[in-house]
């Protein structure tokens, strides 16, 4: 398969941090970008979920409870909101 080049502009700090992560996984930037592109084609979609539901730098557990708050109820003979059981899930 013929190869082609892609030129992109990216924040230098993001690039540096990404290179560190890729390096720790034994990857270089080109291989990591190719993995992303191949997964995009394979899934015919982005290989991750884009969401505004989770605030940046927040605790993931708290963010998830915040996302679920008011959306789900506990199944059973009672109808209690998920928040009532948060203390038992920590």
Secondary structure, 3 states (H helix, E strand, C coil): CCCCCCCCCCCHHHHHHHHHHHHHCCCCHHHHHHHHHHHHHHHCCCCCCCCCCCCCCCCHHHHHHHHHCCCCECCCCCCCEHHHHHHHHC
